[in-house]
Amino acid sequence: MRSRRDVDPNAELAQHEIPSLHWFSLDRRQFLRLFGGGIAVGLVAPGAAVLRAQESGRARDSHELPKDLAAWLHVDKDGRVTVFTGKVEMGQNIRTSLAQQIAEELRISVDAIRMVMGDTDLCPWDAGTFGSRTTPTMGPQLRAVAATAREALVDLAAQRWKVSRDELTAENGQIVNGASKQALSYGELTRGEKLVRTLPADIAAVAVSPAAKWKIAGTRVPKVDGRDFVTGAHKYPSDVTRPGMFHGKILRPIAFEAALLSLDAAKAEAMPGVKVVRDGDFTGVAAPDLYTAEQAVAALASGAKWKETPGQPSNATLFEYLKKNADAGSERTEPRTTGSVDQGLASADVKLSKTYTVQYIAHAPLEPRAAVAEWNGDRLTVWTGSQRPFAVREELATAFRMPSENVRVLIPDTGSAYGGKHTGDAAIEAARLSKAAGKPVKVVWTREEEFTWAYLRPAGVIEVRGGARRDGTLVAWEFHNYNSGPAGIATPYEVPNQKIQYHPVKSLLRQGSYRALASTANHFARESHMDELAHEVGMDPLAFRLKNLSDARLKAVFEAAADKFGWSKRQSAPGRGFGIAGGNEKAGYIALCAEVEVEKPSGVVHLRRVAAAFECGAVVNPGGLRNQVEGAIVQGIGGALFEAIRFADGRLLNPHFAQYRLPRFSDVPPIEIVLLDRKDLPSAGAGECPIVALAPAVAGAMFEATGKRVRALPLEGLGS
């Protein structure tokens, strides 16, 4: 039976079905190849294609991971070890943390390992890099692979020397005979041939080193290839070049839901070397250089006539729309109920009913979407930045009606994603232009394109009713989330009477995954409401939370953060306040204290100090983990205080960094981090959970500073 605190994975998965940007028409040859001489009963209508972000960590389609050891690991003649994984590196430093875990089991240095990541021709299938799943899923997988390889190497040495394997140990890339002092390197044993060994059906059956005995994992190993990133030697997806490569640009609609009525392409087609491509709802150009491509698409834009859709909503009507357009017929709307909320409220001394809102926000990755596509006969190779190389391969195969085996996707280490690069938009565009031009084509989105046409973190309305006794005991909790999602929707607090419900809505703007998903919105509403109840019963916010908590791990991070911050010694003053919030997400536990100063009369909020405690089981790389926690907090500052997509009449009003406010150096306060290293627990991911506590802690501090409760993100309002 599912615990009341578990998120239904299908509900979370279905939340992130992202509409595709383009559809291509079928030519006669493609039509006959697909349908032969029969009748096509149904075709996908324009705009109907959907890309599933698979945030639950489960694939819709069943894929068996290979049991052949050689599919995962190879030992070269020189002893270097190559490891293959479908996970990708986007700045979260898993290239290092995964290598540490392999090195731990193989008894070699991290420098002796080469990680091949995100290459669909070379790596085993993988659902994608999301949901904080790399550490708890790929980590154990590769540890089992490395431990199995180690034992295979011991067996090879035992056969070579004709001794019992019990006399042998693996040390520093060698198998050593303790009695004779003989040693053979891994390369000498394999001679570059593949290791023949089958992984067990359940990798938990493989004996691996316990965290308490780690020597390489669990330590501060420097970032693999870190120097290349600092010096600029690393090649990101947008840096990839191919011989004879053209550059591509796409004609974008002038507004959302605008339809192209007519197009005069003569001026663009007259430009030397320019290829104009029209297919379905797709229009673009390929040219020998970027400048010419930009001039050509500008010429197309001047010759295009559009029909706009009038009366599209804006920020002013957003939340009213979300409440009125909930999908009441969806199976995802079934509430999770314990006890009776009405009876609980009847017994409460204090009752509150409040509404909280969150705006759409953008991922704003440092590197926008980029791809290079190259056709070789009926085979397609694409270099792009995506969290899901195998899903992008399927998108390309679907778009061009070809077998997925004929598509290769490679993911160079990418300039950030934050959940925003699940789709293959740029890859599909580059591939379509390359097919027409007969040359490799690079497409790199502009910042305006990234803001306008990439998907966004969902907006939402959250309604909460809570009840408590005068002694601070929670007795009733009702929680309704409209649109932003079910992640982190369950309360960690002990409440005998609960009703918790997610209401999906057809979004006004293209929306999808974002770091921590809806957990940030749900924690903001839940922790803010906990603050309001604590205030009404006259209790300290921390004491109120601890009174209603039985989860020892969440208690531990609350107490650690409060101790580091000096919560019990805080002294608020007019214009200065303190807040605390916490929660759990993806098997991570976070608590955070914040001190703010609010200017009068402007209401501008200054974060003065943050202390946070985080726990995610056994720590694999303390330095990398600290970076993840600090980075999440810094990113959370934007969503808490000022980030918001402003839109009206089918257009974004702030599609540039000049208008879209992100955290600046001056916004970042001193941040103190406490890491609780639980070597008795499995390692969990840390990419998402640490972001969820910042906004409600700041909101609580603002109330203490001003006496005014703000229940909308961003807390400083939409700005101008």
VOGU-3710 file (C-alpha; in Angstrom, 3 decimals, decimal comma):
1> mrsrrdvdpn> 0,000/0,000/0,000  1,315/3,461/-0,850  2,181/5,639/2,134  0,186/8,806/2,466  3,468/10,692/2,056  4,396/9,087/-1,252  3,784/10,876/-4,534  1,937/8,884/-7,159  4,671/8,482/-9,797  2,172/8,424/-12,649
11> aelaqheips> 0,677/11,732/-11,525  4,103/13,314/-11,312  5,064/11,890/-14,688  1,896/13,057/-16,400  2,437/16,598/-15,133  5,417/16,993/-17,431  4,021/16,076/-20,807  5,560/18,872/-22,828  3,971/19,874/-26,160  6,430/19,662/-29,069
21> lhwfsldrrq> 7,267/22,842/-30,961  7,033/21,507/-34,526  5,255/19,041/-36,744  6,475/17,983/-40,178  4,290/16,994/-43,099  4,592/13,590/-44,808  5,723/13,443/-48,403  4,238/10,704/-50,598  7,241/8,377/-50,255  7,214/8,661/-46,444
31> flrlfgggia> 3,457/8,109/-46,374  3,675/4,909/-48,426  6,605/3,662/-46,370  4,625/4,149/-43,169  1,234/2,910/-44,315  1,871/0,863/-47,472  -1,234/0,551/-49,637  -3,605/0,508/-46,674  -5,695/3,251/-45,176  -4,270/5,560/-42,506
41> vglvapgaav> -6,889/5,505/-39,778  -5,369/8,374/-37,826  -2,443/10,770/-37,998  -0,980/13,000/-35,304  -2,508/16,421/-35,628  -0,347/19,542/-35,578  0,572/20,473/-32,020  -0,664/17,183/-30,612  2,717/15,527/-30,190  3,739/15,350/-26,571
51> lraqesgrar> 7,142/14,821/-24,991  7,147/13,115/-21,620  9,678/14,453/-19,152  9,595/11,301/-17,005  10,322/13,099/-13,746  9,141/10,157/-11,700  12,301/8,305/-12,612  10,296/5,557/-14,323  10,177/5,031/-18,060  6,862/4,672/-19,817
61> dshelpkdla> 8,480/2,000/-21,978  10,205/-1,003/-20,454  13,964/-1,143/-21,017  16,078/-3,937/-19,582  19,525/-2,740/-18,568  22,280/-4,931/-20,016  23,720/-7,654/-17,787  26,907/-7,950/-19,847  29,733/-6,334/-17,864  31,388/-5,172/-21,096
71> awlhvdkdgr> 28,406/-2,958/-21,875  29,322/-0,834/-18,856  33,095/-1,058/-18,413  36,275/-1,715/-20,394  39,899/-1,990/-19,220  42,411/-0,789/-21,811  45,852/-2,359/-22,347  47,434/0,539/-20,455  45,168/-0,099/-17,467  42,879/2,890/-18,006
81> vtvftgkvem> 39,237/2,122/-17,293  36,443/3,387/-19,538  32,941/3,446/-18,058  29,738/3,992/-20,040  26,580/5,622/-18,672  23,580/7,298/-20,258  23,624/9,974/-17,547  24,886/13,421/-18,597  26,911/16,177/-16,972  25,318/19,635/-16,771
91> gqnirtslaq> 27,404/21,173/-13,997  26,105/18,994/-11,150  29,501/17,203/-11,051  28,297/13,616/-11,453  31,210/12,924/-13,790  33,320/13,191/-10,653  31,030/11,577/-8,070  30,293/8,552/-10,263  34,006/8,132/-11,019  34,700/8,207/-7,275
101> qiaeelrisv> 32,312/5,327/-6,659  33,842/3,283/-9,477  37,353/4,023/-8,219  36,321/2,939/-4,731  35,273/-0,513/-5,889  38,046/-1,023/-8,467  40,772/0,189/-6,089  42,150/2,669/-8,605  42,506/6,442/-8,721  39,842/8,694/-10,200
111> dairmvmgdt> 42,432/9,858/-12,746  42,566/6,323/-14,199  38,867/6,465/-15,190  37,385/7,867/-18,368  33,637/8,423/-18,253  31,722/8,152/-21,551  28,373/9,803/-20,890  25,215/10,430/-22,897  26,240/8,735/-26,170  23,301/6,686/-27,424
121> dlcpwdagtf> 25,539/4,475/-29,607  27,964/3,559/-26,827  26,080/3,828/-23,547  23,360/1,604/-22,083  19,840/3,022/-22,330  18,921/5,494/-19,610  15,672/7,341/-18,880  17,514/10,607/-18,312  19,334/12,791/-15,824  16,600/14,257/-13,632
131> gsrttptmgp> 14,741/13,808/-10,393  17,933/13,546/-8,288  18,146/9,950/-9,541  21,816/9,692/-10,571  23,232/9,102/-7,097  20,604/6,630/-5,810  20,226/4,664/-9,077  23,295/4,997/-11,312  25,652/5,154/-8,341  24,719/1,654/-7,065
141> qlravaatar> 24,639/0,338/-10,642  28,193/1,437/-11,389  29,457/0,369/-7,978  28,095/-3,118/-8,700  29,684/-3,028/-12,174  33,065/-2,003/-10,746  32,931/-4,581/-7,938  32,035/-7,290/-10,452  34,950/-6,223/-12,668  37,301/-6,296/-9,693
151> ealvdlaaqr> 36,329/-9,860/-8,875  36,687/-10,848/-12,536  40,224/-9,435/-12,518  41,031/-11,389/-9,371  39,830/-14,546/-11,120  42,023/-13,813/-14,154  45,078/-13,395/-11,947  44,287/-16,573/-10,032  44,081/-18,471/-13,316  47,318/-16,894/-14,595
161> wkvsrdelta> 49,247/-17,802/-11,448  47,304/-21,000/-10,735  46,658/-19,998/-7,117  43,597/-19,619/-4,928  41,793/-16,298/-5,424  41,671/-15,987/-1,641  45,402/-15,194/-1,697  44,886/-12,173/-3,948  43,843/-8,577/-3,398  43,116/-5,589/-5,653
171> engqivngas> 45,313/-2,582/-4,900  46,120/0,568/-6,880  45,099/-0,837/-10,255  46,850/-4,146/-9,702  46,064/-7,636/-8,477  48,636/-8,502/-5,812  49,664/-11,897/-4,469  50,387/-11,237/-0,837  52,466/-14,387/-0,408  54,735/-14,153/-3,477
181> kqalsygelt> 54,605/-10,333/-3,776  53,788/-10,756/-7,468  51,611/-8,110/-9,073  49,842/-7,728/-12,402  48,233/-4,506/-13,598  44,672/-4,579/-14,797  45,907/-3,848/-18,327  48,335/-6,753/-18,242  45,515/-9,046/-17,182  42,949/-7,997/-19,804
191> rgeklvrtlp> 45,376/-7,081/-22,634  42,615/-4,782/-23,807  40,142/-7,629/-24,289  36,664/-7,319/-22,817  35,916/-8,735/-19,394  33,441/-11,579/-19,717  31,123/-11,547/-16,737  27,356/-11,340/-16,250  25,806/-9,008/-13,720  23,188/-10,551/-11,422
201> adiaavavsp> 19,522/-9,785/-11,988  19,528/-7,833/-8,721  22,618/-5,654/-8,368  21,998/-5,532/-4,595  23,415/-9,054/-4,558  26,869/-7,681/-5,446  29,022/-7,074/-2,378  30,306/-3,490/-2,338  32,307/-1,458/0,157  30,198/-0,011/3,000
211> aakwkiagtr> 30,243/3,781/3,262  31,985/3,604/6,643  35,041/2,085/4,907  35,171/4,378/1,874  38,594/5,796/1,020  37,919/7,575/-2,291  34,148/7,967/-2,246  33,179/10,218/0,640  36,176/12,546/0,098  36,687/15,942/-1,562
221> vpkvdgrdfv> 37,949/14,864/-4,986  38,533/17,811/-7,370  36,197/18,162/-10,343  37,172/15,886/-13,219  38,407/18,040/-16,141  37,894/21,099/-13,951  40,858/22,916/-15,498  39,273/22,695/-18,963  36,168/24,490/-17,713  38,178/27,228/-16,013
231> tgahkypsdv> 40,476/27,856/-18,988  37,791/27,637/-21,666  39,238/24,492/-23,245  36,005/22,547/-22,718  33,700/22,351/-25,734  30,036/22,820/-24,872  27,264/21,786/-27,300  27,209/25,337/-28,687  30,967/25,052/-29,417  30,692/21,937/-31,602
241> trpgmfhgki> 31,738/22,391/-35,238  31,778/20,035/-38,238  33,535/20,298/-41,619  31,450/22,309/-44,072  28,957/23,232/-41,379  26,102/25,659/-42,087  24,252/27,758/-39,514  20,504/27,619/-39,024  17,862/30,082/-37,891  14,140/29,536/-37,368
251> lrpiafeaal> 11,276/31,870/-38,251  9,363/32,149/-34,979  5,721/33,240/-34,711  5,200/36,844/-33,665  2,991/35,680/-30,773  1,771/32,509/-29,113  -0,891/30,742/-31,194  -0,159/32,958/-34,209  -0,742/31,268/-37,590  1,355/32,004/-40,670
261> lsldaakaea> -1,008/33,201/-43,418  1,520/33,902/-46,167  5,260/34,147/-46,709  7,314/35,945/-49,344  10,659/34,105/-49,256  12,115/35,562/-52,464  14,497/37,971/-50,753  15,946/35,277/-48,484  16,182/32,725/-51,289  18,174/35,200/-53,393
271> mpgvkvvrdg> 20,942/35,407/-50,795  24,087/33,422/-51,757  24,195/29,948/-50,263  20,906/30,276/-48,357  18,480/27,354/-48,196  14,909/28,153/-47,110  12,979/25,239/-45,614  9,203/25,066/-45,127  7,704/21,874/-43,725  4,424/21,663/-41,823
281> dftgvaapdl> 4,472/24,521/-39,330  8,272/24,771/-39,545  10,071/27,534/-41,435  13,801/28,087/-41,241  16,978/28,874/-43,119  20,445/27,363/-43,417  23,379/29,487/-44,544  27,167/29,207/-44,807  27,721/31,566/-41,852  25,786/32,872/-38,882
291> ytaeqavaal> 25,529/36,458/-40,127  23,963/35,375/-43,426  21,551/33,068/-41,595  20,459/35,964/-39,378  19,975/38,224/-42,403  17,989/35,547/-44,210  15,592/34,867/-41,344  15,123/38,624/-40,894  14,173/38,801/-44,579  11,654/36,000/-44,051
301> asgakwketp> 10,181/37,822/-41,057  9,694/40,980/-43,130  7,819/38,961/-45,748  5,591/37,041/-43,331  1,959/37,786/-42,560  0,445/36,328/-39,408  -2,984/35,859/-37,894  -2,924/36,420/-34,153  -5,285/34,947/-31,582  -6,940/37,835/-29,720
311> gqpsnatlfe> -7,892/37,919/-26,054  -5,092/35,737/-24,676  -4,744/35,888/-20,875  -2,023/37,686/-18,931  -0,524/37,709/-15,451  -3,521/39,767/-14,343  -5,937/36,892/-15,035  -3,554/33,946/-14,556  -4,678/32,665/-11,170  -8,370/33,131/-11,914
321> ylkknadags> -7,837/31,070/-15,071  -6,048/28,263/-13,198  -8,832/27,972/-10,634  -11,589/27,965/-13,258  -9,954/25,507/-15,638  -8,968/22,594/-13,429  -9,393/19,215/-15,121  -12,106/17,717/-12,916  -12,334/14,591/-15,051  -8,701/13,550/-14,670
331> erteprttgs> -7,861/10,446/-12,648  -5,061/12,550/-11,165  -7,611/14,643/-9,261  -8,436/11,903/-6,767  -7,615/13,257/-3,289  -5,629/11,449/-0,645  -7,701/11,534/2,511  -7,033/10,512/6,084  -9,716/10,961/8,755  -12,153/13,846/8,378
341> vdqglasadv> -10,918/17,395/7,794  -14,300/18,854/8,742  -14,337/17,006/12,070  -10,737/17,999/12,692  -11,487/21,663/12,060  -14,509/21,444/14,347  -12,199/20,374/17,174  -9,567/23,057/16,430  -9,030/26,137/18,599  -7,404/27,939/15,696
351> klsktytvqy> -8,563/27,683/12,073  -6,984/29,292/9,025  -7,836/29,282/5,322  -5,346/30,962/2,988  -4,399/31,039/-0,704  -0,826/31,080/-2,022  0,296/31,688/-5,608  3,410/31,191/-7,736  4,162/32,748/-11,118  5,712/31,072/-14,148
361> iahaplepra> 9,494/31,351/-14,072  12,208/30,513/-16,617  15,149/28,142/-16,253  17,538/30,752/-17,688  20,446/28,322/-18,249  23,833/29,870/-18,934  23,939/28,000/-22,258  20,734/28,228/-24,326  19,516/25,313/-26,434  22,020/24,280/-29,085
371> avaewngdrl> 22,523/21,421/-31,535  24,593/20,344/-34,505  23,017/17,797/-36,868  24,706/15,806/-39,615  23,189/13,281/-42,035  25,195/10,489/-43,617  22,849/8,682/-45,971  19,952/7,456/-43,861  21,868/7,869/-40,597  21,591/10,976/-38,423
381> tvwtgsqrpf> 24,094/12,161/-35,796  23,254/15,013/-33,444  25,355/16,776/-30,822  23,128/18,673/-28,377  22,589/19,685/-24,771  19,835/17,586/-23,212  19,099/15,789/-19,978  17,641/12,850/-21,910  19,748/11,683/-24,868  17,737/8,517/-25,495
391> avreelataf> 14,454/10,434/-25,405  15,874/12,948/-27,883  16,861/10,010/-30,103  13,229/8,866/-30,033  11,998/12,382/-30,782  14,260/12,561/-33,832  13,263/9,094/-35,022  9,596/10,034/-34,678  9,985/13,417/-36,369  11,777/11,936/-39,390
401> rmpsenvrvl> 9,927/8,605/-39,514  13,088/6,527/-39,218  14,350/3,687/-37,016  15,856/4,918/-33,756  18,877/2,673/-34,437  19,770/5,049/-37,281  19,961/8,025/-34,929  22,941/8,790/-32,712  22,744/11,500/-30,044  25,847/12,732/-28,229
411> ipdtgsaygg> 25,709/15,068/-25,215  28,865/17,099/-24,513  28,989/18,352/-20,924  26,324/21,042/-21,026  26,068/24,570/-19,651  23,311/23,898/-17,095  19,692/22,818/-17,446  17,793/22,908/-14,090  15,154/20,574/-15,499  14,716/22,733/-18,595
421> khtgdaaiea> 16,405/20,569/-21,228  14,273/17,453/-21,418  13,243/18,080/-25,015  15,138/17,989/-28,310  13,801/21,212/-29,809  17,083/22,525/-31,210  18,125/19,019/-32,272  14,986/18,575/-34,387  15,392/22,021/-35,940  19,048/21,441/-36,821
431> arlskaagkp> 18,266/17,999/-38,249  15,475/19,314/-40,481  17,668/22,099/-41,855  20,618/19,728/-42,323  18,452/17,293/-44,278  17,421/20,058/-46,665  20,844/21,687/-46,967  22,754/18,439/-47,380  25,345/19,705/-44,900  25,858/19,684/-41,148
441> vkvvwtreee> 23,854/22,502/-39,556  24,238/24,202/-36,184  21,285/25,838/-34,409  21,883/27,892/-31,260  18,903/29,635/-29,737  19,152/33,299/-28,806  18,389/34,352/-25,260  15,020/35,708/-26,405  14,179/32,353/-28,027  15,206/30,503/-24,864
451> ftwaylrpag> 12,911/32,637/-22,717  9,996/32,626/-25,152  9,895/29,129/-26,652  11,458/26,899/-24,021  9,075/25,528/-21,428  8,663/27,193/-18,018  8,239/26,213/-14,397  4,470/25,926/-13,922  2,496/28,681/-12,255  0,081/27,630/-9,559
461> vievrggarr> -2,631/28,411/-7,052  -2,509/26,594/-3,713  -5,357/26,704/-1,204  -4,677/25,547/2,352  -6,944/25,062/5,355  -5,364/24,175/8,679  -6,484/23,720/12,245  -4,614/23,395/15,532  -5,296/23,181/19,245  -4,136/25,954/21,525
471> dgtlvawefh> -1,186/23,785/22,651  0,095/23,675/19,064  -1,120/20,222/18,064  -2,193/20,031/14,424  -5,638/18,468/14,010  -6,656/19,253/10,413  -4,926/19,883/7,076  -6,479/20,443/3,639  -4,245/21,262/0,677  -5,247/21,875/-2,972
481> nynsgpagia> -2,671/22,566/-5,687  -3,883/23,895/-9,045  -1,469/23,292/-11,941  1,990/23,611/-10,393  2,132/19,893/-9,606  2,102/17,064/-7,052  5,808/16,885/-6,168  6,321/17,486/-2,448  2,589/17,908/-1,931  2,311/15,591/1,095
491> tpyevpnqki> 2,930/17,120/4,503  5,724/15,647/6,654  3,911/16,768/9,804  1,678/14,491/11,851  -1,953/15,455/11,243  -4,763/12,969/11,948  -7,212/14,558/9,496  -5,945/15,341/5,996  -7,137/15,926/2,467  -4,448/16,576/-0,162
501> qyhpvksllr> -5,263/17,017/-3,825  -3,526/18,034/-7,054  -5,679/19,585/-9,800  -4,095/19,551/-13,283  -4,916/22,471/-15,583  -4,301/23,077/-19,279  -1,481/25,601/-18,997  -1,574/28,997/-20,632  2,139/28,796/-21,454  4,401/25,882/-22,385
511> qgsyralast> 5,419/24,350/-19,068  7,415/21,400/-17,782  10,102/20,260/-15,403  12,082/22,616/-13,190  14,555/21,978/-10,389  12,518/20,318/-7,575  9,383/20,486/-9,728  6,340/21,695/-7,763  8,033/20,895/-4,482  9,197/24,520/-4,216
521> anhfareshm> 5,640/25,827/-4,599  4,179/23,221/-2,248  6,832/23,813/0,413  6,278/27,571/0,129  2,550/27,181/0,770  2,876/24,489/3,435  5,693/26,099/5,429  4,100/29,555/5,168  0,850/28,134/6,492  2,750/26,434/9,327
531> delahevgmd> 4,193/29,842/10,207  0,720/31,382/10,209  -0,676/28,666/12,471  2,301/29,011/14,818  1,671/32,741/15,029  -2,023/32,225/15,776  -1,349/29,783/18,638  1,493/31,955/19,959  4,318/29,455/19,460  7,843/29,818/18,138
541> plafrlknls> 7,875/28,646/14,476  10,573/26,038/15,152  8,937/24,742/18,320  5,602/24,431/16,511  7,185/22,346/13,758  9,108/20,081/16,110  5,983/19,454/18,187  4,237/18,042/15,114  7,145/16,059/13,677  7,924/12,382/14,155
551> darlkavfea> 10,413/12,110/11,263  13,802/11,919/13,006  15,746/12,923/9,884  13,724/16,094/9,364  13,970/16,915/13,050  17,748/16,525/12,843  18,189/19,060/10,027  15,849/21,555/11,714  17,851/21,334/14,913  21,207/21,513/13,093
561> aadkfgwskr> 20,206/24,566/11,042  18,767/26,332/14,088  21,923/25,629/16,084  24,206/26,909/13,321  22,095/30,027/12,872  21,688/30,754/16,577  17,894/30,619/16,279  17,261/30,702/20,003  19,354/33,883/20,377  17,851/35,861/17,516
571> qsapgrgfgi> 16,553/39,362/18,193  14,236/40,912/15,637  13,782/44,638/15,218  11,642/46,916/13,044  12,579/46,191/9,455  14,615/43,115/10,361  13,283/39,598/10,806  14,098/35,896/10,875  12,436/32,886/9,286  12,807/29,128/9,274
581> aggnekagyi> 11,488/26,423/6,957  12,270/22,882/5,930  11,094/19,715/4,295  12,080/16,636/2,375  12,153/15,785/-1,308  13,707/12,918/-3,305  15,087/11,328/-0,075  16,890/14,540/0,879  16,166/16,610/3,998  16,650/20,367/4,241
591> alcaevevek> 16,107/23,023/6,891  17,041/26,659/6,434  17,093/29,811/8,541  17,143/33,271/6,974  17,657/36,807/8,208  16,254/39,656/6,113  16,134/43,424/6,161  13,204/45,172/4,449  13,698/48,729/3,215  11,054/51,366/3,869
601> psgvvhlrrv> 9,107/52,569/2,038  10,263/50,669/-1,072  9,725/47,210/0,435  12,946/45,941/-1,181  14,147/42,821/0,618  17,798/42,218/1,471  18,894/38,764/2,538  21,497/39,267/5,267  22,310/35,719/6,350  21,389/32,110/5,604
611> aaafecgavv> 22,208/28,914/7,490  21,066/25,551/6,172  21,417/21,913/7,164  21,105/19,155/4,586  21,088/15,380/4,789  20,962/12,887/1,904  22,392/9,714/3,395  26,068/8,853/2,906  27,920/11,766/1,301  29,841/10,778/-1,856
621> npgglrnqve> 31,720/14,060/-2,448  31,481/16,663/0,354  32,808/19,495/-1,826  30,438/18,749/-4,667  27,513/18,367/-2,272  28,241/21,694/-0,616  28,306/23,320/-4,055  24,942/21,766/-4,895  23,327/23,020/-1,695  24,764/26,521/-2,009
631> gaivqgigga> 23,869/26,677/-5,710  20,283/25,644/-5,010  19,957/28,316/-2,335  21,356/31,018/-4,636  19,010/29,957/-7,435  16,146/29,916/-4,951  16,740/33,581/-4,145  15,497/34,533/-7,615  12,311/32,484/-7,477  11,638/33,675/-3,936
641> lfeairfadg> 12,110/37,398/-4,405  11,836/38,599/-7,985  11,819/36,011/-10,811  8,593/35,931/-12,861  7,623/35,644/-16,493  5,445/38,609/-17,449  3,103/38,033/-20,379  0,098/39,561/-22,132  -1,609/39,384/-25,534  0,300/36,251/-26,531
651> rllnphfaqy> 3,746/37,729/-25,873  6,404/37,594/-23,189  7,144/41,067/-21,871  10,542/40,292/-20,333  12,378/37,829/-22,618  15,887/39,180/-21,928  18,215/39,247/-18,948  17,862/43,038/-18,957  14,189/42,651/-17,946  14,170/39,227/-16,264
661> rlprfsdvpp> 15,673/39,676/-12,804  18,071/36,942/-11,686  20,135/36,855/-8,472  23,235/39,041/-8,594  26,376/38,907/-6,485  24,972/41,718/-4,356  21,851/39,629/-3,613  23,789/36,698/-2,150  24,328/36,798/1,632  26,825/34,785/3,669
671> ieivlldrkd> 25,628/31,158/3,466  26,576/28,611/6,118  26,031/24,937/5,289  25,888/21,986/7,667  26,119/18,589/5,975  24,845/15,641/7,986  26,754/12,609/6,699  24,664/9,508/7,410  26,952/6,630/6,463  24,303/4,239/7,777
681> lpsagagecp> 21,893/5,283/4,993  21,988/4,911/1,187  23,237/7,939/-0,735  20,495/10,087/-2,256  20,594/12,916/-4,776  20,992/16,571/-3,893  20,151/18,445/-7,069  16,622/19,403/-6,075  15,736/19,249/-2,389  17,953/22,119/-1,124
691> ivalapavag> 16,052/24,746/-3,150  12,660/24,224/-1,489  13,157/25,899/1,908  14,514/29,311/0,952  11,264/30,995/-0,178  9,120/30,139/2,877  11,967/31,007/5,266  12,325/34,433/3,630  8,550/34,930/3,678  8,480/34,189/7,401
701> amfeatgkrv> 11,353/36,601/8,011  9,577/39,319/6,029  6,485/38,921/8,207  8,578/39,222/11,345  10,257/42,333/9,934  7,133/44,121/8,717  4,069/42,477/10,237  2,771/41,922/6,700  2,262/38,402/5,326  3,066/37,920/1,633
711> ralpleglgs> 1,550/34,790/0,111  2,678/35,166/-3,511  5,916/34,276/-5,269  7,856/36,321/-6,131  7,656/38,003/-2,750  8,635/41,415/-4,129  5,873/41,284/-6,756  6,000/41,316/-10,549  8,006/44,509/-10,894  7,840/46,403/-14,171
//
